[in-house]
Amino acid sequence: MDGLVQGGASEQTDYLVLGSGIAGLSFALRAAEHGRVLILTKHRSADSNTAWAQGGIAAVLDPTDSVEAHIADTLTVGDGLCHADVVSTYLSQAPAAVRELRERYGVRFDVTADGEWALAREGGHSARRVAHAKDTTGREIERGLLGAVLAHPQITVREGWMGVDLLTLAKYGGPDVCFGAYVLNGDTGQVHTILARATILATGGAGKVYLYTSNPDVATGDGVAMAYRAGAQVGNMEFFQFHPTCLYHPEAKSFLISEALRGEGGVLKLRSGETFMERYHPMKSLAPRDVVARAIDFELKRTGDEHVVLDMRHLPPEFLSERFPAIFARCLEFGIDMRKQAIPVVPAAHYSCGGVVTDVDGRTRVAGLLAIGEVAMTGLHGACRLASNSLLEGLVMGQRAADVVRDATVEFPPQVTPWISGDARDPNEAVVVTQNWDEVRRLMWNYVGIVRTDRRLERARRRIELIREEIREYYWDFKVTADLLELRNLALCAHLIIDCAQRRRESRGLHYNADHPERSPEFLGDTVVQRDSGPNAR
């Protein structure tokens, strides 16, 4: 490789998709009806938050349920910040979209003995409306969609490729229009230039910004960071959902204990065996996630215990092993038989309700750039996400975005500047990346976690700016690698979460500030931030 140029070839496609979860795959399958689609995924195609989703996908599939009830539950949990038009649109389309997964793409959802949908109930829902495939729903949906994508002649999938930065006309003195991206080929280390008439961010969330998370390693906020640097608006980053129940075990890493267990009757207890959720919410163990996570956090601080437990022992043993085979098997690996022992659990970062601000079809303020799925902030979730509305959002958004880009056009610059590394050297101090990575995640967990204060947020802000400056110096001195790109993006997402949290001087939904414990009508709106996208923006 040339010592001055890290750039590779340039190519062109109709639709460039970054990410291979439910949002990116559903977009690709619909968009391939009218154009060529190139999907880039930074690890394997099946490595996505989608594949890790256990509980299911929410939709009204029972004739005794209603879309109006689903909407009401979503608005209630969203704590005043849901966009009612978006909620109505997505939830109305949900039943047909979920049926299509089964009928067109062969997703094997669980059914009852008479062939009807087997539906579960989860926290915040007033009815059973969560379609599932045992306790590996996301993996099954990923299997069905990815199989169709890989077989489609109009879709190309490349593994081990990662977005570096978006290409915009603003960098050439023009308007805020996106026409593709610089992307890193992880195998060769070269940065390629890919042009597209529509660029779609489907990169998922940023759970790895926290020390303890249920997310896979790929969830480093790449799409949010790239969009922000390109001048798109980012909103509601303060609303990060902490799942109440991750398995507590030193070797379990980030294994989620699905909310569906509580939906089937699981009860949260202290290690002493005492129940406690009745003190916090009338729905007890099935309360919305923000309530449950804060309750557990409070009880752990009060008692000094390291975890609480989820008790399933009152349910039939054969039901537990059949309904939750993956969770049952995983717990057994760590010596926990959920039929005979309560499962030790703690909260962990799980889902970002904020992201790149879009309209109902995924369009951002940067023309030619769309964001779909968890990377987007549509207003569906408001201040707190209703359980199992996430896969639903990715599915519906992917389809809607594909429809609106059918006639997308963009004028490319006469000469596109290739990626040039200049005097950048090969990285020779990986410890710098490792140290900053660990420090970002620890300070976010300690200062910007489930319960926040003004003082903690200010400490976090000061420290993250020092870390970002160190990263900036390293970034321009050395050639880019996937690890460096992820660190750069992760630190920027941390900055955005802190910034949004400091702006919201109240407590609402997933954002709880002990110095401002009440809701305030002054903050009954989205927290939106944006940076300059001109030719000198870095």
PyMOL commands that set and color helices and strands:
alter all, ss='L'
color gray80, all
select helices_A, chain A and resi 22-31+49-52+67-77+84-103+137-150+169-172+207-209+222-229+260-263+277-279+284-286+289-303+317-323+325-333+373-375+389-404+430-447+454-477+482-503+521-523
alter helices_A, ss='H'
color red, helices_A
select strands_A, chain A and resi 7-18+37-41+57-58+119-120+130-131+155-159+161-168+178-185+191-201+234-235+240-247+267-269+308-311+343-352+355-357+369-371+376-377+528-529
alter strands_A, ss='S'
color yellow, strands_A
deselect
rebuild
show_as cartoon
